[in-house]
Amino acid sequence: MWPRRRQADNGSHWVAAAQDGAVLRALQVTYGTDERPSLAWVHSQESADFSRGLRALGRAHPLRGVSLAGVLGRAQYRLISTELDDLPREEWAGVVRWRLKEQVDFPVDDAIVDVLGVPQDTQNRGTQSAIALLEPRAEVQALALAVDDAGLSWSAIEVPETCLRNICALAETPSQAHALIAFGSEHALLVITLGGELVMTRTIEVASAALMGSEEARGGAVGRAGLEVLRTLDTFERTHSRATLSGLSVALPGGSASMAEVLADLVYVPVKPLELGQLLDCAALGDSPEQIEALASLENLCLLGAALRPLSQTKGCQQIDMRDPEQAQAGAISWGAMWGLRALAAVVTLGLVSVIGMSIVSKRMESSAVAFEAQLGPLQMASAALPPPPDQGALDQLRKAEALQKRLSEALINATAQSAGGYSEYLMALGRQAQPSVWVTGLVVRDSGRQLELSGRMTDPGFLPGYIARLEIEDKFKGRRFNRVELGSVSSEMAGDQQLSTFILGTNDAAKTADTKGAAARPQEAKP
């Protein structure tokens, strides 16, 4: 379905919308000749997708020529109280962005930052107290896409604290501060205002359902809420000693009066239920007080406060806008222009992609052709310089010579490998068959391993046959026949108290043919 055509608004009709979980909530406030604004309608519909919910809202209520205000959810922004030096207001956002970058869990370089200054005449501090608001870029883009897909545009984006501020300001006594607490489905929000400006805010983790439950659960929830309210009011009195708090308004669907009575016993200021019927014209909802009382939830009051933004602007109060500053300055683009720009951008993009693609393909083909021509010339020259092919007889002779040369090469490689790496394998074999009663003192390897001579010592000549049998397990000694065995004894001076014998084992009479041409590897003599 095509989006509705956007039309410029004249500021007399404000619609506020917010995504509350899987529910889209919205309402409209109309400004006329009457001093009080009028509540035109309240809308609530299940829709997990914000854009789809806005399109359904547009089908249920005419949105042409209205100002659309969005309200951020609790998780979509961060609110931090801070102190600022004596700087011009236009520099506040930059200072806050740099100072608070370590206190948020998202990059602040491209985040939306806005700052509300706290009235200085209420406190004795020399520095400027401020309330900083930071919104991640991802949230800004998601809201912009949702409203754009529905064929609409945001006129402003508020946060719950500033929305509730606009309602609390309506209940103020001139020159005095006022407090308002509103309970929602997940938590409660307390704000204190003076002259329409937000002075202090506090989130209280008490849901409205806990206050309407069993007597035991209700008692605990009321106690927690009352304690947090009392602490906040005490903090306000200490830090803003020059301001006087006129009272506290309580907003709780179906139970504002009873909650006001409970809080009146805990705090030291007058407490009364919030009376929406006296603050704005609710005739469109009927004469039933229950319908008006049902609007007193935190979620509905935030929407109502966003739609009351013109009243706050008229009083000259500070305003925030969590939209992208570039989009806010550019203003809303008409429906026809937007779709025209999109179509033009699509055509231009397609054309550019086609031209670029054809250019790339053409350049690649030219490069391939040049490379082929560069390779073809040398190949042709090399082919012309080749000698004529030999006859079959000469070819057979060449093949035989090549085979003979290959066999000789393999024989040389095998002989070299055996002579270079054979000794370590003999020594490793001897190490694996080492015995505590027999130790080797010498090893002689000749003629590529065909002649061996092994010498050593032992504590008992009877161990020698078993030792020779164990050596035959090893590949290097397997099948070897020691045809020469010489036994001897060690002198008492060298042997000490032990009776030691010497042995020499040889194959093919290795001892008689020993010369300097043999290769030997003799480990150090082991001490008994």
Buried (B, 14 or more C-beta within 10 A) or exposed (E): EEBBEBEEBEEBBBBBBBBBEEBBBBBBBBBEEEEBBBBBBBBEEEBEBBBBBBBBBBEEBEBEEBBBBBBBBEEBBBBBEBEBEEEEEEEBBEBBBEBBBEEBEBEBEEBBBBBBBBBEEBBEEEEBBBBBBBBBBEBBEBBBEBBBBBBBBBBBBBBBBBBBBBBBBBBBEEEEBBBBBBBBBBBBBBBBBBBBBBBBBBBBEBBBBBBBBEEEEBEEBBEBBBEBBBEBBEEBBEBBEEBBBBBBBBBBBBBBEBBBEBBBEBBEBEBBBBBBBEBBBBEEBEEEEEEBBBBBBBBBBBBBBBBBBBBBBEEEBBBBBBBBEEBBEEEBBEBEEBBEEEEEEEEEEEEEEEEEEEEEEEEEEEEEEEEEEEEEEEEEEEEEEEEEEEEEEEEEEEEEEEEEEEEEEEEEEEEEEEEEEBBEBBBEBBEEBEEEBBBBBBBBBBEEBEBBBBBBBBBEEEBBEEBBEBBEEBEBBEEBEBEBEEEEEBEEEEBEEEEBBBBBBBBBEBEEBBEEEBEEEEBEEEEB
